[in-house]
Amino acid sequence: MTIQIRQFPCRRDNFGVIVHDDAGGPCVSIDAPEEGPIVAVLQREGWHLTHILTTHHHNDHTQANAALKARFGLEIIGPVRERERIPGLDRAVSGGDRIDLSGLEVEVIDTPGHTAGGISYYMPDEKLLFANDALFSLGCGRLFEGDAATMWASLQRLRSLPDDTMLYCGHEYTATNARFAIDVDPGNLLLQERVKEVEALRIEGKATVPVSLGREKRTNPFLRADDPGLAEAIGMAGADPVAVFAALRERRNGY
């Protein structure tokens, strides 16, 4: 299987992502934030969309579901706990499920916290993670429908994936996340390098993701709430990781 990926801007700061199998297999949109940009990429490449993998119910990730389904006759897959809130949902899935899209294997990971039933998609053979609004580069999603313990558990599931997994997320938030991360973890040399890289990419108008999960494990404060050094850096030495995570998320909310 030969996979091609196209990532492109949608709406104000969303990412659209299309995964295409050149061997005649599936053509998959990760969420559907906006019809126009998605269709433009498909027409440019000569691809026919076969599936939408929906991560959560928010409108900026599902707005184009109905229009794309009407245009392409595709299948929409999404989280079982949000099935009543996903437009056009055909198949409901939950953590631990494995989806076979004509040979493209996809594992479903429960990642509630941002929303009550959000999920992420992992393609182990391709080493790809589509976490969208659960995990951002150097950040994580706001806790709109979950609490700190729920989100921390979700991020631990994602953190357990191999370091060479490439992370794709739902928004271009990395520059702001980077400024926050270096404020709370100023002595992290790897983070200092990532901050410089992010600044350079944004000056050039380039996307800051995908990024390897291994780099995120070492630089993203929200994946390191159980790191004693980070807890000490924010004045919470010895605190429970959930409390550290909650404090980080609250600080980021007002950043």
Secondary structure, DSSP 8 states (H G I E B T S, - for coil): --EEEEEEEETTTEEEEEEEETTS--EEEES-S-HHHHHHHHHHHT----EEE-----HHHHTTHHHHHHHH--EEEEEGGGGGGSTT--EEE-TT-EEEETTEEEEEEE-TTSSTT-EEEEETTTTEEEEETSEETTEE---SSS-HHHHHHHHHHHHTS-TT-EEEESB--HHHHHHHHHHH-TT-HHHHHHHHHHHHHHHTT-----EEHHHHHHH-GGG-TT-HHHHHHTT-TT--HHHHHHHHHHHHHT-
